[in-house]
Amino acid sequence: MNPQKTILLAFVLISCLTASARQVTDTLYSPQKDRVIVTYDMVQKNGKVEIRFLDAKKKLGAANKGQHKDMSKIVVMFFDRIGSFKGLTLKGLGPSMFMVPSDIEYERSEDGYFIIGQDAALTFNADLTKSTNLSIPLFLAEYERKSHYKIFAPCGNLDIMIGIPRPQAQNNEEKTNETFIPLEIEDALSDTDAEALTSVNYIMEQLSEIEKLPFSEMFINEVETLKKMKFKVENKDVASRIQEALEAFANKKEALEALAAQEALAAQQEAAKQDSIAKEEARQQQEANAALAKEKEDKEKKQTIWMIIGGVLLAILLFVGNQVMQSIRSKKTQRSMMQMQQNAVNQAKNKTASAIRKETSQVVGQTKQKGKDLLRDNTGKIIKGKGNKKNISI
């Protein structure tokens, strides 16, 4: 090779490594489906990197659209420190600052915050022969009054590659295993091309995350919109990437449909298996119920028999008891009658004895009286007794 050509080639390579300029458009989404399209210039030269943020287009999702109707008051902010900010009052969500990788140098700003579209720029010292990723958290905020903003949504991280770009995957298998990286166009784009590229980035990002059908209505609408925009874009690279996104969508859809068919077949087989298991369980349950019913019937029969036996025994016991009670009552009646007879006999005896005693007493008294009368009639004297002496008067 010609030495002069060798020197010229080396110079060109060094120039490419030490100086580059490009304009990048990237798209970020908030958890509420807000969309932010950020455009920035990046110049890398002689170990210095300057990033100048040009514009940030905002499109709010359904959750925030009704609350923040005046889009002229919506701004995109980022921060290189946290805490209090001179001349600025923040409400709402707490911000987070971007972290500076250890292999680049950065002098933090005096204000500590940046609003994209208001001369926001960053400058770094870095080894441009190495690849370094700078990740900047972006936030949506609403202007309330002078120097007063309310942060209402985080928009993810804006990833900026400083130095040599990362090597791209060489085949589809490697691309499939990589994390999705938004597509970038270095040339200035028209609004239609920028919107189309944003749609491509959104579709490719969603395709990397979607794992099963059906696609969301929002995603299908985005694909249909991109199909219409395909014929309106002017940039060939954007048109090519639209075609790639649509082909990726078609391939993803076909793969997911095949997967869904396999899952449906597997589900059908599993359903048949579960149905067979359910029928077998139902049969076993039916047999178990029949066995329980038979056991219950046998038990009820035994209970009925024992109830009959018990009833018979109870009747016998009642009959025997009744006979015993009648016998007892009969004996008691006989004893009562005998007692009454004995009482009658005793009463008769007592009356007889009493009559005899009374009659005897009357006879004795009459005899005594007769003796006294006899003595008066014969002597005409009264005999009195006093002590052991006896006086007789005539």
Protein Blocks (a to p, Z undefined) as FASTA:
>chain_A
ZZklmmmmmmmmmmmmmgccdddddddddfkopacddddddddeehiacdddfbdcdddd
fklmmmmmblmlpccdddfbecddehiacehjddddddddfkbccdddfkopacehiapa
cdddddfkbccdddddddddddfbghiacdfbdebjadddehjdddddfbfklmmmpccd
ddddfbdcdfklmmmmmmmmmmmmmmmmpgbdcddfklmmmmmmmmmmmmmpmblklmmm
mmmmmmmmmmmmmmmmmmmmmmmmmmmmmmmmmmmmmmmmmmmmmmmmmmmmmmmmmmmm
mmmmmmmmmmmmmmmmmmmmmmmmmmmmmmmmmmmmmmmmmmmmmmmmmmmmmmmmmmmm
mmmmmmmmmmmmmmmmmnopacddehjbccddZZ
